[in-house]
């Protein structure tokens, strides 16, 4: 690729992009192989889409290693419970899954973190110190407690004050579910973002739905321009079509081209 080098950038696919029912029917290994064939640099394995076989994560670890794919493990559980207490069982299970997958990055939402949760940050730090090979990144979800700019900023400030800053997963679509401005959030949180979920959105009469970036009603290019382009970007919008391999290749090419444009624009400034 010509122009500014994309050092640090990689194009991943969150396996939920292939549709929950299809992924559960065929398995995440099947779609991992499809993602590799399409040219993805890595995949995000989804805890909620595991089919229950004891060896599933080990099989995925072996396959992704053999294919040279990066991997992220996504836990569906929040890090803090609704009453503000650290969910140590959820954390331990997620860390174990990430280690079994041999994934250097674990994604969780903060859940019910609030002012009363601040003392538990020391315990979180101790738990993470035991598994230094796994980086925990916190995602903005679609809830008011863990998906608004204020909530994310308060959490990041508390972590920094405790001497244990955590990277963020910036889901560019989820802000719409909580009535927030994704561009404002991107501008505010960019220095802490270490992973990006790329997602277009479309407003239907009763709800928002995720769509490919090119179909989005949101200013997705402006949001991506405000975010780091030398961190992994993952597709987390529906990948559908008769020729799914071709569709996936096209969307990965779009992602890489957009990252290249962002880097070239910054090199000129």
N, C-alpha and C positions, 0 to 999 in steps of 0.2 A: 504494500500500500504506500502510495506516495505521500509527500507532505510530512507533517509533524509525526514523529513516532508515537505509537499508542502504548508506551511503556506503562505497565501497571493495569491497563484496561483489559478486560476480558468479557466476552459475551456468553452469558449463561442462560439456561432455561429452567425456570421453576416447573417441575413436572406436572403440577396442577394445571398448567396451561393447556395440556392435552385433553382436559375434561376429566372430572373426578370419576365418573362412571366408567369411562374407557380405561383409565389408569388402574382402577381397581379390578377391572375385568381382565386386562392383559398383563398388569404388573408394571412396576416402575422400571424394572430391568429392561423390558421391551422398549419403553420410551427413552430410556437412557441410551440404548443402542441407536435409536432413530435420531436422537439429538446429536450424537457423535457423527453419524452419517451425514447429517445436515451441516456439520462444521462448527457446532457449539464448542466453546472452550471448557464448559463444565455444566453441571446440573445441580439443582436444589432438590434434595430428597425430602418428601413431605411425610411427617409423622402420621398425619391423619389418613394417609392413603396407603399405609403399610397393610398388608393383607393377613398378618398374624403368624406367618411361618417363622420359626425360630432362626432360620439361616438367612432370612431375606436381606437384612442389613449387611451381613457378611458377604453374601453373593454380590450385592451392589458395590461393596468395597473392593472386591476382587475385580469386578468388571470395570469400574471406573479407573482403577489403578492400571489395568492392562490397556485400557483405551487412552490413558494419559489425560483423563478429565479431572478438572477441579470439582470439588464437591462442598456443598453446604447442607447442613441438616436443619430443617425447620420443625420446631416443636409447636404443636397447636395449643399448648397450655401457657397461661400467663405466669410470670415470674412471682408476682405477689397475689395473694388471695383477696377476695372482696373486702375482708376486714383489715387489710393492710399488712398482714403477716407474710413473711417470706415463705413461699411454697417450696420447702427444701426437697420434698419428694419429687415434685415436678422438675426441679432443677437437676437433681441427681439422675433421674430417668433420662432427661434430655442430654446431659453430659455423657452418660453411658452410651446412648445411641450415637452421638457424634463420634465418640471414640471407636465404637464398633465399625462405623462407616469410614473411619479414618478421615473425618472431615475437620479441617482446621478452623471452620467457622460454624457457630451455632446461632441460629436466629430464634428469638422469642419476643413476645410483647411484654410490656411491664405489668400488665394486669391491673391489680388494685393498688398500686403504689400511691402513697399519700404522705402527708407530714409525719404520721405515726410510724411510717415504714423506715424513716431515716436511720434509726439505730441498727436496723438489720443489714445495712450496707456493709458493716464490718464482717458479718457472717458470710455475706455473699462473696466478699473479697477473699475470705479464707477458703471457701469452697472452690473458687476459681484458681487459687494458688496451687491447689493439688493437681490441676489439669492444665498446666500452662500452655500445652500444645493446642488448646481450643480457645478461640476468641469468641466471646459472647457479644452479639450485636442486638440492639433493641429496636424493634420495628414499631412505627405508628400503625395501630390497627384501626378498626372502624367503630370504636367505642369512645364516648366522651372522656372516660377516665384515662385512656391510653392512646388517644388518637387526635388530640388537639395540640396546637403549637404551645399553648401555655403548659399543658401537662408534660410535653417532651422537654421544654426548657427547664421546668422545675426539677424534673428528674435529672437532667444533665448537670444542672447546677449543684444538686445535692451530691451526685457522684463526684464531681470535681472537688467539692468542699471536703468530702471524705477521703480524698487522695486516690480515688480509683475511677477515673473517667472511663466510660464505655463508648465504643463506636455505635453509630446508629445505622439502621436499615431504613432508607427513605423510600416509602411506598408512595409514588407520586399520584396514584389514584385514590387511595384511602381517604385523603383529606376531604374529598367531596362528600363522603358518607357522614362526616362530622360537621359539615358546613363551613369548613376552613378553606383558606386560599392556598393552593399548593405552591404558587410562586412566592408568596410571602414566607411560607414555611421553608422553602428551598433557600431563599436568601438568608434566613436567620440561622438555619441549622447546617449549612454546607460544610463549615469547618469540622464538624463532628461526624459527617457521613462517610462510612467506609464500605457501603454496599447499597445499590439502588435497585428497587423493583420498578420496572417500566410497565406502565399500564395506562391505556387510554380509557376514557369514560364517556358514556352516553346517558343522557337523562331520559328515562321513560316516565309515563304519567305518575307512577307511584314509587319509583325507585331509580337509583343509579345502577348501571350495569357496566362491567368491564368489556372493552372492545380493543381491537388493534390500534396502535398509535395513529395510523393514517385516517381512522374513522372517528377519532376523538373530538369531542366538543370543547375540550380544554386546551389551553395554549401549551401543549406538551413540549414543543421545541424550546420555548422560553424557560420552562422549568428545567429541562436538561442542561440548558446553557448556564444555569445558576448552580448546578451541582458538579462535584468532582467528576472528571472524565478519565481519571487514571485509577479508578477502582472498578470492581466488577459491576456490570449492569446485567440484570436478569429479566428476561421476558416473563411477565406474569399476566398475560392477557390471552384470550382464547386463540389457539392455533387449530384451525379447522379447514377442511377442504378435501376434495377427492384425491389429490396428490399431496398428501400431508408432508412428505419429504420436501417437495418443491416449495410449499408454503413456508415451511420452517426455514429453509435456506434464504428465502426472500426476506423474511423478518429479521434474521440474523444480519443479513447484509445491510438492511436499513439501520439497525442499531449501530453497527460498526461505522457506517458512513456518518451518522449523526455525531458519534463520539469524535470522529476525525475532524468534523467541522468545528466542534467546540474547541478542540485543542488548537486548531489552526487560528481560530479567532483570538484565542488567548495569547498565542505566540506573537500576533501582530500588535497587541496592546502594550 
